[in-house]
Amino acid sequence: MIDKRQFGKMPDGQTVDSYILTNNKGMAVEILTLGAIIRSWKLACDPSVDIVLGFDSVAEYLSDQSYLGRTVGRYANRIENGKFTLAEKTYSVSTNLQGNCLHGGVEGFHNRIWAVTKTQDNPSPSVTLSLTSEDGDQGFPGTLKVDVTFSLDQEDRLTIEYHGLCNQDTVFNPTQHSYFNLAGHDSGSIFDQQITLAANYYTPADENAIPTGDIKSVDNTAFDLRQPTPFKQAIQQQDEAIKAANGLDHNWCVDGFTPAQEKLNWVADVTEPKSGRVLVTETTMPGAQIYTGNFIGENTLGKSNTRYAAYHGFCIESQFYPNSPNQAEFPSATLRANSPFVSRTSYQIKQKSQQ
Ligand code: BGC
C-alpha cells in the first residue's frame, strides 16, 4: 500500500510530500520528496517503535546539519580539498568541511525537492524519486540524471536502488544517511546495540577523515568488528583514530566486492539485545562508512519533541571509499559519459529469538 500526504512547504511555497510504503505485514517506511529522506520506519509488531531519527517539519530538516535520513550526492563523504582530475582537467567543487567537500558540498542533493516519477504497489510498494543535477552543479561536471527507488518487500527489506546517467565524465557516489536506533528513535543511546561487520579491511584516515590511501587488514586493530561488538565497546576503544573521531566514523571495505558486479554482499548486522531485533545491511558498493552519530548536537529536537544527542543513532552508508577520485588504487567512482550507473543497498529487519 502507498499513502501520499502533504508533509509541508518549502520557504518558496513548493510542496513537500510524504509517501508511506506499507507492506502486507504492516511495516511502514515513509519517504519525503525533500532530500529523498527516509523520515520514519515503523515496525509491524509495534507501530509505536520507529527505528530512524527524523524531524516533524520542513524547517527543521532545512536547518539540520547531521543529514538525518538524507539521500546524499553527488559524492557522499569527502573529496580532499574539493579537487579532482578527470581526463586531465582539474575540477574544484564546493567545500564545506575543513576545506574538503563533504556529502556533495554546500547545496548537495540532501535539501533538493525530488520529483516522484513512479510508484508501484505490486509485488512490493515502491516509489522512485528523480532529480537532474545540472552541469557545474556544486562544481561537478556534466548534467547528471538521478533516480532513486525505495521498495519495501514482504520480508521487511527496504531496497534502495540508485541509477545515474551523465552526459560527461563525472564522479558519482550516492548514499543513504539514515540514523538507525533499533530500540526506537526516542530510546536514547545505541551503546548496547551490537555491530558485526563483514569487513577484513578498512581504509585508515588522517585527522580530517581523509583516507591515507592504504587498505589495511583489521587483524589486531580496533577496526576488527567481525564478531558482535556493542557500540559502546567499539567507540570507547583505546585507539587514536577512534578517539580523534569521537567514535566510529570510518570506511570499511566490504568483503566480496568486485567491480561491475550486481550481487549484494552482506556488510553488517546490528542487533538490539532486548528485543532481538536485527538490521541486516547488504550492498553492491565497495565500502561502508559506519558512523555512530558522534556529532549530533545536544539541542537537536527531533520527532515528537525527542531530544537527540551524540550516539543516539548509527549510520551504515554504503559508498565508494572516501576521496576515491584522488586515489587511483581505490575502486573507481568515475562515471563515464552516457554509461549508466546502478547500485543497490538493502536494509532488512529480522527478529532473533528473545534473550
Ligand atoms: C561523516 C561524518 C559527518 C556525518 C554528518 C558522516 O557520513 O563521515 O564525519 O559528521 O556524516 O555529516
Boltz pocket constraint, residues with backbone or C-beta under 6 A from the ligand:
constraints:
  - pocket:
      binder: B
      contacts: [[A, 65], [A, 66], [A, 67], [A, 77], [A, 209], [A, 249], [A, 289], [A, 291], [A, 295], [A, 317]]
      max_distance: 6.0
